[in-house]
């Protein structure tokens, strides 16, 4: 299966976009545009090679400062959208 690139525009966070590369059900690469650089780079490094559903279950619902969402939560939403396509 070929690697698919996707772009997701998060809501309610400092990051402006989340770029993903997915091969089948495996995350190849994630890049955040904007947001807290060290934190988003850490998230991206941790999910590389992970199955989409595993990443969703670990990241979904994480809150940042009472916003009701976060960069990790927005990544989970982006991955859920990809998984449902």
C-alpha positions as CSV (number, residue, x, y, z in Angstrom):
1,X,0.0,0.0,0.0
2,X,1.3,3.5,-0.8
3,X,1.9,6.1,1.8
4,X,-0.9,8.8,1.9
5,X,-0.3,12.4,2.9
6,X,-3.0,14.3,4.7
7,X,-3.4,17.8,6.2
8,X,-5.8,18.6,9.1
9,X,-6.6,22.1,10.4
10,X,-7.0,21.9,14.1
11,X,-9.5,23.8,16.1
12,X,-8.9,25.4,19.5
13,X,-5.1,25.0,19.7
14,X,-2.0,27.0,18.9
15,X,-1.0,24.8,16.0
16,X,-2.4,25.8,12.6
17,X,-2.1,22.5,10.8
18,X,-1.2,18.8,11.3
19,X,0.5,17.0,8.4
20,X,0.4,13.2,8.4
21,X,1.8,10.4,6.3
22,X,0.0,7.1,6.7
23,X,0.9,3.7,5.3
24,X,-2.1,1.4,5.6
25,X,-3.0,1.7,9.3
26,X,0.5,2.8,10.4
27,X,1.6,6.3,11.1
28,X,4.8,7.0,9.2
29,X,5.3,10.7,10.0
30,X,3.5,13.6,11.8
31,X,4.4,17.3,11.6
32,X,2.7,20.1,13.4
33,X,2.7,23.6,12.0
34,X,2.8,26.0,14.9
35,X,2.1,25.0,18.5
36,X,4.6,24.4,21.3
37,X,7.6,23.2,19.2
38,X,9.2,20.8,21.7
39,X,5.9,19.2,22.7
40,X,4.6,18.8,19.2
41,X,7.9,17.3,18.1
42,X,7.8,14.9,21.0
43,X,4.3,13.8,20.1
44,X,5.3,13.3,16.5
45,X,8.3,11.2,17.5
46,X,6.3,9.0,19.8
47,X,3.5,8.2,17.3
48,X,5.8,7.4,14.4
49,X,5.5,3.7,13.6
50,X,2.4,3.4,15.8
51,X,-1.0,2.0,14.6
52,X,-3.6,4.7,14.0
53,X,-6.1,3.2,16.5
54,X,-3.4,2.9,19.2
55,X,-2.5,6.5,18.8
56,X,-6.2,7.6,18.9
57,X,-6.8,5.7,22.1
58,X,-3.7,7.2,23.8
59,X,-4.3,10.8,22.7
60,X,-8.0,11.4,22.5
61,X,-9.5,13.6,25.1
62,X,-6.2,15.2,26.4
63,X,-7.0,18.8,27.4
64,X,-4.7,21.8,27.3
65,X,-5.4,24.5,29.9
66,X,-9.2,24.0,30.0
67,X,-9.6,24.4,26.2
68,X,-11.5,21.2,25.8
69,X,-8.9,20.0,23.4
70,X,-5.1,20.0,22.8
71,X,-2.6,19.3,20.0
72,X,-2.6,15.6,21.0
73,X,-6.4,15.5,21.0
74,X,-6.5,17.3,17.6
75,X,-4.0,14.7,16.2
76,X,-6.4,12.0,17.5
77,X,-9.3,13.7,15.6
78,X,-7.2,13.9,12.4
79,X,-6.3,10.2,12.7
80,X,-9.9,9.3,13.4
81,X,-11.0,11.2,10.2
82,X,-8.3,9.3,8.2
83,X,-9.3,5.9,9.7
84,X,-13.0,6.6,8.7
85,X,-12.2,7.5,5.1
